[in-house]
């Protein structure tokens, strides 16, 4: 069965739209997101445009703050401090990657964790590890929501996460191994968390053997076709995070997007599988909107 991220993301957008319309109807201000973009990386431009479009669809106000790639680290830090202190901004993100002369860790650490709707500050990650209220990075949050909405429980399951990046692999593994989430809307008690997690990476030996013992495999490696059918056991759940451009002369762009999974063959064995595109990607974008809504509400009730 296909885990339809596009459909679930549309459902969540409709829910958010309703909540924001209700705020408007009550005469309250709507959530506001700022997106800082540095330079003119075409992929970043596309991601930012998609995020702004998604905000507009649900009624979140979005502002794009653009700088040329010669901006200094200090000027960017000054902008971060300004956004931290701007009462009208509920959350903001700094689109990555940054130019090489700007240290990503310095910039991310300067963001007020309560406005860090990408969930990438050391504070948010530390709070997640400790099971405290936090903002979770968009892709793991989206995967959690997708599994929950298809009622796929992780408790007691062996989950293999391939990839150990700060934005996907590590936070995903942390969420899965936490004690079950009892208080999340739409996530029934004990359905998410409480998994036994194995984290794999490029130095892992015999990845295939490890994967064959998994009930659920989450692949975030950026390596097309990495997960093949012989690595998957019958009835496993497969979440493909990878987004890779591969040459395709039949496409008007000359390339197509594929994930990290050999979809054609793995889908024959999997109980559930996400497609690429249309799986994790749309869930990631909608999670940013949910994080913005979370930052907005937690500002009102000081829950972060
Ligand atoms: P990174 O490049 O930061 O991390 C990739 C991870 O995969 C690393 O830990 C690396 O190991 C591991 N890895 C790479 N090749 C192999 C291999 N052959 N076997 C085992 N492990 C391997 O990538 P990201 O986490 O940022 O992104 C991963 C993929 O997900 C990319 O394709 C990206 O485009 C996509 N992505 C998709 C999103 C979505 O919304 N769908 C959102 C974010 C990312 P090591 O640490 O040893 O180098």
Boltz pocket constraint, residues with backbone or C-beta under 6 A from the ligand:
constraints:
  - pocket:
      binder: B
      contacts: [[A, 139], [A, 162], [A, 163], [A, 164], [A, 165], [A, 166], [A, 167], [A, 168], [A, 169], [A, 200], [A, 201], [A, 202], [A, 203], [A, 204], [A, 207], [A, 219], [A, 220], [A, 221], [A, 222], [A, 223], [A, 226], [A, 240], [A, 241], [A, 242], [A, 243], [A, 244], [A, 280], [A, 281], [A, 282], [A, 284], [A, 285]]
      max_distance: 6.0
